[in-house]
Amino acid sequence: MSALNQAGEASYEIAAASAADVGDILRLIRALAEYEKLIDQVVATEAALHEALFESKPQAQALVARSAGGVVGFALYFQNYSTFRARSGIYLEDLFVEPAHRSRGIGRALLRQLAAIAVERGCARFEWAVLDWNQPAIDFYKSLGATPLDDWTVYRLTGAALQALAQEPT
Amino acid sequence: MSALNQAGEASYEIAAASAADVGDILRLIRALAEYEKLIDQVVATEAALHEALFESKPQAQALVARSAGGVVGFALYFQNYSTFRARSGIYLEDLFVEPAHRSRGIGRALLRQLAAIAVERGCARFEWAVLDWNQPAIDFYKSLGATPLDDWTVYRLTGAALQALAQEPT
């Protein structure tokens, strides 16, 4: 998928990520984490990302947005599953467009492509999580017709608490 | 995994679900949805669940808890993916124990088995969503050391809004 600029040339292109994009994707993951004030959580490496996206049994998939300067945005997603609908859904783990390339419709184009993938796969839902202080993102998502699941909270077990439960005597 | 009662007999057993359990799992999904006041969302069928859990490329997996009376609880899960950690996680979509079989440790045993699966698979996180009014569940999860992701909200695009975005001209 590509968009035309006023000269009729493609100004950016959305495509499935290839193995050659892993370095750019890691760079953008780190930029997203900086924006989210969560950079201390990032331990991802190119090798680990390559394995997750391009090994024989991929754990996730990615789209990249390419512009004249190279990769300027990405969306990384996987399939979740709803028991109530008994259907898979698309879960968007990360969406990021570099600040210098915002307001060009790239974020919307990435989401549009993912919505098309969801419809093509027969998914009932397309979901993602947003930080509550990220008002520009929230406004954008609401403008697309997305609804917040305000009455649900995700709980996480990790680190020592996860190990402790796993090893608890039965 | 089984637990012993005071006579030294197994009072219940946690095991990977088999295709023969699909009818029981659908019954418990409906019971969970009734409890969550979301029964109107349930369109799942045995055939769709069978396909998701036992076809060649499963979309989800399940554990069941068997007691003298048959299947009395279940946990249905899939793998999600964290870009920051560059590792898979376990996402628990549904956990349910029939009311008559609560306080026997069955819920905890299901969670313990999933934590062990997460550790075995090298997952960094074990996560699930809880309705904010479900205080007994919240208290239980906090007692295990799970932490609420209070500053995140999930957004969902579905139905006509999903179709509209998918079909938007580029």
Interface residues (C-beta under 8 A of the other chain):
Chain A: M1 S2 A3 I29 A33 L38 Q41 V42 V43 A44 T45 A48 L49 A52 Q59 A60 L76 F78 Q79 N80 Y81 S82 T83 F84 R85 A86 R87 S88 Y91 E93 D94 A109 L111 R112 A115 A116 A118 V119 A124 R125 F126 E127 W128 A129 V130 L131 D132 W133 I138 Y141 L144 G145 A146 T147 P148 L149 D150 D151 W152 T153 V154 Y155 R156 L157 T158 A160 A161 L162 Q163 A164 L165 A166 Q167 E168 T170
Chain B: M1 S2 A3 I29 A33 L38 Q41 V42 V43 A44 T45 A48 L49 A52 Q59 A60 L76 F78 Q79 N80 Y81 S82 T83 F84 R85 A86 R87 S88 Y91 E93 D94 A109 L111 R112 A115 A116 A118 V119 A124 R125 F126 E127 W128 A129 V130 L131 D132 W133 I138 Y141 L144 G145 A146 T147 P148 L149 D150 D151 W152 T153 V154 Y155 R156 L157 T158 A160 A161 L162 Q163 A164 L165 A166 Q167 E168 T170
